């Protein structure tokens, strides 16, 4: 029997106790040092370079895909992220993998089991990139399907090979503190940061994330969280605080800001982080026996897909 590789890198035990730099929502003030600003400027340059060599020539193929299937996949990832208490950036990174994968392949998203298996594989890979503690593959629940560990691992390898093992991508969450400090003065930092995170997660359902620079999404989300009724002139004046940005970035931020204004989350009270459908591990376990699920335990099913 062919053995599947373990894609989880070994870590020193002490690293598991390192504090998260994303879950700092209790901090009332976002302070950004000069070295932080220099690092952000470097990230601006890297993300534009990354997009230019990445999937720009292929993103049109994803537009022909079923929006319904993609929406279902994104919502599953958001629910599972909340259930597992993964970082927000892990969910965003997994959607990047999803959009990049379908941009580079001709697989039909009309195959339900394929889309669901890919959803599990992309979240698992993103978790291995971002989380200190990752859930076992057996804990990933997909209603109507039961994927064996070796099948998920085979799909992980297919995703890795399709993306040429380029798995490190910037997400909008890396820019939040910077833009909050630039756009929000001395007040409401905690509130704006939390609200902006909600907008970023919500906008994943509306856009192909590989078509938009993460810094643009972050800036628009912070501005929308601060005030969702800004005029274009006011918005552009605020963006003046970002030294390296010009008219092109202003236009892109305004476009994304306008999209965020249409998202229902702006018109409703703050949403809960824990979805009702996946509120606890016990609920996942108990409902597993309610419906008969399709079981996938043959890696050949995935292996056949990898052949042209």
Buried (B, 14 or more C-beta within 10 A) or exposed (E): EEEBEEBEEEEEEEEEEEEEEBEEEEEEEBEBEEEBBEBBBEBBEEBEEBBEEBBEEBBEBBEEBEEEBBEBBBBBBBBBBBBBEBBBBBBBBBBBBBBBBBBBBEBEBEEBBBBBBBBBBBBBBBBBBBBEEBBEBEEBBBEEBBBBEBBBBBBBBBBBEBBEEEBEBBBBBBBBBBBBBBBBEEEBBBBBBBBBBBBBBBBBBBBBBBBBBBBBBBBBBBBBBBEBEBEEEEBBEBBEEBEEBEEEBBEBBBEBBEBBBEBEBBEEEEEEBEBEEBBEEEBBEEEEEEEEBEEBEEBEBBBEBBEE
